[in-house]
Amino acid sequence: MKTAIIHHPIYQKHDTGIGHPETPKRYEAVMNALKSDEEFFHSLLEIIPEQASKGLIQAAHTREHFRRVEGAFENGLDSLDADTTISMKSFDAALYAAGGVCRGVDAVMNNEAKNAFVAVRPPGHHATAETAMGFCLFNNVAVAARYAQNKYKEIERVAIVDWDVHHGNGTQGIFYDDPSVFFFSMHQYPWYPGSGSHGENGFGRGKDFTLNVPVKAHTKPSDQKRMFESAIGDINGKFKPDLIIISAGFDAHLTDPLGQLRLQDADFVQMTRTIKKWANETCNGRIVSALEGGYNLETLGATVKNHVAELSRL
């Protein structure tokens, strides 16, 4: 089976304004890189998703949050917080973003593809159950995790691996007391949004089902990869997922303007390989990877292409 590449032209219509780092050019850079090698792109399964319904969104978000986001467009607002600017097409893009990651779940569960990458905008991992923030309207991976659990009886346990340079505070919060979703984040610390310390490891029934690996700025890539491998080994010892979702942020790249970590393409490939090995051992290789951060337009496309190429390797 092929690796699915899931995207929609509406992702480029989410206009964040001049000078905003989460620019429509990110989608363009990713898709141009994937299509630059015609033979490679045709080896992928191209899928155009549908919008996520209100019900799917509200499986991970409050009704009030959905109404607030929807109402912002009806009322002509141009931002949801200081960082999260919006335009006329942003609400549609956000619905297609969550729908795209859900479509990735369908692709791997229905044996259309062995795994999937979703070239999604806007990103999602900072969106909490109640709040849009940090460029994120809805939490795409959280919506997809709940969708997988609710639709497929084979999916009871989901692991979410977040290697974005910024802590996935929204995803953590949504599942903080839930032992059926293991959330693992490796991120620069201290850094935006300020959360993600070692001590944040879950609450109530979800205790010890959150693992944060905070990384100091300018850490050697070899040391960071060692921390990543160790964390995956620890998780694998106590949690066997039925599906793995990657919050694939590439702003931990050496060249990224919004981070101070030093990973390069080969490091992301190695981490992808580690997740593939884990998935092959535990959940029949089921991986859905969704784009989060990554803001250097000169390097993002190639980094994503290498990540997808590793997903597609046998």
Residue pairs with C-beta under 8 A, 6 or more apart in sequence:
1 111
1 112
1 113
1 114
2 43
2 44
2 45
2 113
2 114
2 312
3 44
3 45
3 113
3 114
3 115
3 116
3 117
3 308
3 311
3 312
4 44
4 45
4 46
4 47
4 104
4 107
4 108
4 112
4 113
4 115
4 116
4 117
5 34
5 41
5 44
5 45
5 46
5 47
5 116
5 117
5 119
5 308
6 47
6 48
6 49
6 100
6 101
6 103
6 104
6 107
6 116
6 117
6 118
6 119
6 120
7 27
7 31
7 46
7 48
7 100
7 118
7 119
7 120
8 48
8 49
8 96
8 100
10 89
10 92
10 93
10 96
11 24
11 27
11 93
11 96
11 97
11 100
11 119
11 120
11 121
12 24
12 27
12 28
12 121
13 24
13 87
13 89
13 90
13 92
13 93
14 24
14 86
14 87
14 89
14 90
14 93
14 94
14 121
14 122
15 24
15 87
15 88
15 89
15 90
16 22
16 23
16 24
16 85
16 86
16 87
16 135
17 78
17 85
17 87
20 85
21 135
21 257
21 258
21 295
22 121
22 122
22 123
22 135
22 295
23 297
24 121
25 297
26 121
26 291
26 294
26 295
26 297
26 300
27 119
27 121
29 297
29 300
29 301
30 119
30 291
30 300
30 301
30 304
31 119
32 301
33 300
33 301
33 302
33 304
33 305
34 40
34 41
34 44
34 119
34 301
34 304
34 305
34 308
35 41
36 301
36 305
37 305
40 305
40 309
43 312
44 308
44 312
45 107
45 112
45 113
47 103
47 107
47 112
47 113
47 116
49 96
49 99
49 100
49 102
49 103
49 118
50 96
50 99
50 103
51 92
51 95
51 96
51 99
52 95
52 96
52 98
52 99
52 102
52 138
52 143
52 147
54 66
56 98
56 99
56 102
56 143
56 146
56 147
57 66
57 95
57 98
57 138
57 143
58 66
59 143
59 146
59 147
59 150
60 129
60 138
60 139
60 142
60 143
60 145
60 146
60 174
61 127
61 129
61 130
61 138
61 139
61 143
62 129
62 130
64 130
65 128
65 129
65 130
65 131
65 132
68 80
68 132
69 80
69 91
69 94
69 132
69 137
69 138
70 91
72 80
72 86
72 91
73 86
73 88
73 90
73 91
77 86
78 85
78 86
78 87
79 85
79 86
80 86
80 132
80 133
80 137
81 131
81 132
81 133
81 134
83 133
83 134
83 135
84 132
84 133
84 134
84 135
84 136
84 137
86 137
90 122
90 137
91 137
93 121
93 122
94 122
94 137
94 138
95 138
97 120
97 121
97 122
97 123
97 124
97 137
97 138
97 140
98 124
98 138
98 139
98 140
98 143
98 144
100 118
100 120
100 140
100 290
101 118
101 120
101 140
101 141
101 143
101 144
101 245
101 288
101 290
102 143
102 144
102 147
103 116
103 118
104 116
104 117
104 118
104 144
104 288
104 289
104 290
105 116
105 144
105 147
105 148
105 151
105 152
105 243
105 288
106 112
107 113
107 116
107 288
108 114
108 115
108 116
108 243
108 286
108 287
108 288
109 148
109 151
109 152
109 154
109 155
109 243
109 286
114 285
115 276
115 279
115 285
115 286
115 287
115 288
115 289
115 311
116 287
116 288
116 289
117 248
117 289
117 290
117 291
117 304
117 307
117 308
117 311
118 140
118 288
118 289
118 290
118 291
119 291
119 304
120 140
120 290
120 291
121 291
122 135
122 136
122 137
123 135
123 136
123 140
123 249
123 291
123 292
123 293
124 136
124 137
124 138
124 139
124 140
124 141
124 142
124 143
124 170
124 171
124 247
124 290
124 292
125 136
125 139
125 140
125 141
125 162
125 164
125 166
125 168
125 169
125 170
125 171
125 247
125 249
125 292
126 133
126 134
126 135
126 136
126 139
126 166
126 168
126 169
126 170
126 193
127 133
127 134
127 136
127 137
127 138
127 139
127 142
127 170
128 139
128 169
128 170
128 173
128 174
129 139
129 170
129 173
129 174
131 170
132 138
133 170
133 193
134 166
134 170
134 192
134 193
136 170
139 170
139 171
139 174
140 290
141 160
141 162
141 171
141 245
141 247
141 290
142 160
142 170
142 171
142 174
142 175
144 245
144 288
144 290
145 158
145 160
145 175
145 181
145 243
145 245
148 155
148 158
148 243
149 155
149 156
149 158
149 180
154 242
155 242
155 243
156 180
156 242
157 180
157 181
157 182
157 239
157 240
157 241
157 242
157 243
158 180
158 181
158 182
158 241
158 242
158 243
158 244
158 245
159 181
159 182
159 184
159 235
159 239
159 241
159 243
159 244
159 245
160 168
160 171
160 175
160 181
160 182
160 183
160 184
160 244
160 245
160 246
160 247
161 184
161 232
161 244
161 245
161 246
161 247
161 275
162 168
162 171
162 183
162 184
162 185
162 186
162 187
162 246
162 247
162 249
162 292
163 185
163 186
163 187
163 228
163 246
163 247
163 248
163 249
163 252
163 268
163 271
164 185
164 187
164 247
164 248
164 249
164 250
164 251
164 252
164 292
164 293
165 187
165 188
165 191
165 249
165 251
165 252
165 256
165 258
165 259
165 260
165 261
165 293
166 187
166 188
166 191
166 192
166 193
166 249
166 251
166 258
166 259
166 293
167 185
167 187
167 189
167 191
167 193
167 194
167 195
167 196
167 212
167 214
168 183
168 185
168 187
168 196
168 247
168 292
169 193
169 195
169 196
171 183
171 185
171 247
172 183
172 185
172 195
172 196
172 200
172 210
172 212
175 181
175 183
175 206
175 209
175 210
176 183
176 202
176 203
176 206
176 210
177 202
177 203
177 204
177 205
177 206
178 205
178 206
178 209
179 202
179 205
179 206
179 209
181 209
182 209
182 210
182 211
182 235
182 239
182 241
183 209
183 210
183 211
184 210
184 211
184 212
184 213
184 231
184 232
184 235
185 196
185 211
185 212
185 213
185 247
186 212
186 213
186 215
186 224
186 227
186 228
186 231
187 196
187 212
187 213
187 214
187 215
187 252
188 214
188 215
188 216
188 217
188 252
188 259
188 260
188 261
189 196
189 197
189 214
189 215
189 216
190 214
191 217
191 259
191 260
196 212
196 214
197 212
197 214
198 212
198 213
198 214
200 210
200 212
201 207
201 208
201 209
201 210
201 211
201 212
202 208
202 209
202 210
208 238
209 239
211 231
211 234
211 235
213 227
213 228
213 231
215 224
215 227
215 261
217 260
217 261
218 260
218 261
218 262
219 261
219 262
220 262
221 262
221 263
221 264
221 267
224 252
224 261
224 262
224 263
224 267
225 267
225 270
225 271
228 271
228 274
229 274
232 274
232 275
232 278
236 278
236 281
236 282
240 282
240 283
241 282
241 283
242 282
242 283
242 286
243 283
243 286
243 287
243 288
244 275
244 278
244 279
244 282
244 283
244 286
244 287
244 288
245 287
245 288
245 289
245 290
246 272
246 275
246 287
246 288
246 289
246 290
247 290
247 292
248 289
248 290
248 291
248 292
248 304
248 307
249 291
249 292
249 293
249 294
250 256
250 268
250 291
250 293
250 294
250 300
250 303
250 304
250 307
251 258
251 259
251 292
251 293
251 294
251 295
252 259
252 261
252 263
253 259
253 261
253 263
253 264
253 265
253 268
253 294
253 296
253 299
253 300
253 303
254 261
254 262
254 263
254 264
255 296
255 298
255 299
256 293
256 294
256 295
256 296
256 299
257 295
257 296
258 293
258 295
259 293
265 302
265 303
265 306
266 306
268 303
268 306
268 307
269 306
269 307
269 309
269 310
272 289
272 307
272 310
272 311
273 310
275 287
276 285
276 287
276 310
276 311
279 285
279 286
279 287
287 311
289 307
289 311
291 304
294 300
294 303
294 304
